[in-house]
């Protein structure tokens, strides 16, 4: 639903824009260093999520953005309980749509925010070890759903076209495994961290 | 771990195994692999249960040993303790390595507590953060599943009193009295003691050596069972050991809603009890042996109910 509303806003704005933005576009690639948090006893290591965005400037200070993201396999801390020793890991990827308001500090520097919605596909993998003599095991399942992201960043232009950006952000994936597991087992994944990237304006 | 599939042995062991311990939440006191008196060969189980006065839970604990080493339950095998109305899985690590404990609700004060080794791969993982029902790796039942044991808790010691509650010499003695139950149970006197010199505190636990442990309603107890001189070579005091220490530690934690020092019995601080003010929390246990449902099970199984009074020692 969130996604539908957002797409509608973008389409409406685009159709009613009488400004040509053929030279006001930006593509950027970022590496997002983050520690996923499932809100429970999980203790994930830092992982990397790669993302690519396309931004279309509707106004000089406002762009609509679309992008993709995908992660490496990010590992949880090894944990032991009465059942066995286990380690979780996740791989996530998805699409994002949003807006990017900006404020110029100088000719070369600007700050910006990033707000948007995401559509995710996240794979959760569990590897478990019991004790010598018992087979180890692995199990995985995939969740799909929606979420949102929010970020604040600084962009520094090296040239008219090439820029560097540093961004603090949080991406939240909502209701993982909703409909597949019991309601009390449904959880959200929060990815908080910073990203660095390069942009190319044209 | 090499397991046999002899059903009788399994019962025994399992049950036995169940046992151990109850109560022992993890502490930083020395933790050996073994509870004392665990035989170095063969399977051995320890099962215990205690309900303290005015506490609506039974503290239950179990442990299993194989050739003297603790056996970890894995793969979803877990001990279930139950009364007629309630049941609980022993999912917490106990004081000793390989022991498991839980607090079984018993608001209706049932006497019988049953122990059963079950295979519950999902419930045993209930504290994990991810959806264990979707990501369940089940190695199957272990050999102990199905083993069982039964404990019948004796009556709580009622009307405990001491002939005096304030003492100034370790040569003092007092008469401890209670209402006998007449059921042939044995009585245990244990204590949690805290001595302070104003700046430092010495905490330790003792088990009183009593002449007659029968449930006859009275026992003459010397204060040197609780207070000692660290400079004396002739100690009569017997520090709490094994499952008794673990049980009392757990009980203290329970009585203080989790606030009790974990190292209550660590004997760390050099405050000489005989020269300082001490508070003696005396616990009287009425204890009764339980039974493993398989006669081939080797181990210890007991149930108890307890009550306490507080005594004071001040040499000045």
Interface residues (C-beta under 8 A of the other chain):
Chain A: X38 X39 X40 X41 X42 X79 X81 X82 X83 X84 X86 X88 X124 X126 X128 X130 X131 X132 X133 X134 X135 X137 X138 X139 X140 X141 X177 X180 X181 X182 X185 X186 X187
Chain B: X1 X2 X72 X73 X74 X75 X76 X78 X91 X93 X100 X121 X124 X125 X127 X128 X129 X130 X131 X132 X133 X134 X135 X136 X137 X138 X139
